Amino acid sequence: MLIFFFSSPSFAQQKKSIRFELVDSGNIETFNELLHDFDLSKTYNDTVSIQKDLNLFLSKVQSHGYLSASCDSSIFTKDSISVFFFVGEIYKWAVIKNGNIDGSFLSGTGIKAKKNKDVPINFQKVSQWMEIILKNCENKGYPFANIKLNNITFENNEFTADLELNKNKLVKIDSIIIKGNATIAPVYIYNYIDIKPGELYNEAKLSRITSRFKELAFIKEIKPNQLLFTENITKLYLYLDNKKASQFDGVIGFLPDDNNEGKINLTGEVHLKLQNSLQRGEVIEFNWKQLPNKTQDLKIHLLYPFLFNTPFGVDGNLSIYRKDSTYTDVIKNFGVQYSISGNNYLKAFVTDKESNLGSTEGLENITVLPAYADISILSYGATFHFEKLDYRINPTKGYMFEFIGSTGNRTIKKNASINPIAYDSLELQSVTYEGVLNADFYLSLGGKNVLNLGTKSGLIFNDQLFTNELYRIGGLKSLRGFDEESIYASSFSIGKIEYRYLLEQNSFLFTFVNAAYYENKSRGFNLKDTPWGFGAGLNFETRIGIMSISYALGKQFDNPIYFKNGKIHFGIVNYF
């Protein structure tokens, strides 16, 4: 590229504009086309700005194949600068050939000898081709490759050249050495970073190592990885320590008793999550809830990633929900999970749900089923989960997105204790569809201020739903300001806005508003509402864990807001 320099006396107060005078007037049409994007109305206070814009314009002209273009001279007047510009003739490729380069290294360049014939020369594009070829080499085991143009000929304004590649030595990662106190099976690390001993050098994978470990919950990188090249072997050193990721937490809730004024219901939740306890990156999770009215909920989750040293893992869930003596749900879920990167994954799963009535006393002679029924559903579906958070425990920026979709065969089972006539009007075999969306976004507002925007939505579609098939929303982890799982919905959407003021890395004050729209289109019901809630709270770190306390109020239907109906939640999370 030709760079144009000039000097002049310092500018007066009056700004100056640029005027072009074409030296080779035969190219005026071409020049006007090239001048289309140049702002002739712009004025300048100094010569540095003029020189910068003229050099950019000259580079653009040369990139169109006018290699001899130049700014020959300039004349300063009172209010303008006349620049005498030479366009010159256009130079084209006769042919640019691959030379000795194998086709696999040309991926992404678009180099084709016939395609480039009679195309104006653009050395910037040639430079981009060379960079792409070298990157392909770096990702295929040749980190020391170099490339140049060879056999260059120039005749009748046409340019011919060969691309010549010198790959140099083929490099393999002979061994991966882990330093630090990380208690993890090396094979897990190999699969997680997607680099195994004996594989070819791959610059793209190596450059992602640090960001990959930032996404891992139970391992941290204590210093950047290093490569040791010797004449015969190459070693990759990783410096890793354990990070607290397993957790034990509990929540206690104090809720007004709707049936006994002045009394309080005690609810609670215990959650245990073990990560990497077997040193294979696995997850073992146990969650138990005590809800009002003698209702209990138990969930067990097992995840074993990178099965047989592949990106695939197995995922299993067992859920047992007992609604006092009304019914019991037993849900078994098995999935195959494909790890993409970090905590991002795709999963295909099968779910078997059995919902059975408890007491059938008084139902022996009914002719119409009540709101509950014995139901079994065998469904198949997929999960898409993506997240990128700067700090897992208390994010200040990033996102989490998850979508779960499924379809299944649904059977209404006849209960031997219920009059068979009650089933006559029902379609015992049908198909059900379900979709769930969870998303959270964290935005840093500067300083210690963070905004959390979130949504949870769900839809179950079937023409004859029963109450024991519906979503149960409400409570600390869905719609705050309401009793835990007190709202039954066939479809819902919850939106959340939460402001956080950070006190420390794991401590913050917060205030929130959440609102929902839901419908209950099940047997005996056809209602909709827009409940909403608001409140405030505090999370603070102690020696025994991160403690939280919050107070929330909610409003639904036309009921007024009473402060005596506020929900108070205490919780503690311990990471170990």
Secondary structure, DSSP 8 states (H G I E B T S, - for coil): --------S---SS-EEEEEEESSGGGHHHHHHHGGGS-TT-EESSHHHHHHHHHHHHHHHHHTT-TT-EEEEEEE-SSEEEEEEE-----EEEEEE-TT--GGGGTTT---HHHHTT-B--HHHHHHHHHHHHHHHHTTT-TT-EEEEEEEEEETTEEEEEEEEE-----B--EEEEESS----HHHHHHHHT--TT-B--HHHHHTHHHHHHT-SSEEEEEEEEEEE-SS-EEEEEEEEE----EEEEEEEEEE-SSSTT-EEEEEEEEEEEESTTSSS-EEEEEEEEETTTEEEEEEEEEE-SGGGSSEEEEEEEEEEEETTTEEEEEEEEEEEEEEETTEEEEEEEEEEEEEES--TT-TT-SS--S---EEEEEEEEEEEEEEES-SSS-SSEEEEEEEEEEEEEEE---TTS-GGGGTTS-SEEEEEEEEEEEEEEEE-STTEEEEEEEEEEEEE-TT--GGGSEEE-STTSSTTS-TT-EEESEEEEEEEEEEEEEETTEEEEEEEEEEEEEE-STT--EEE--EEEEEEEEEEETTEEEEEEEEEEE-TT----GGG-EEEEEEEEE-
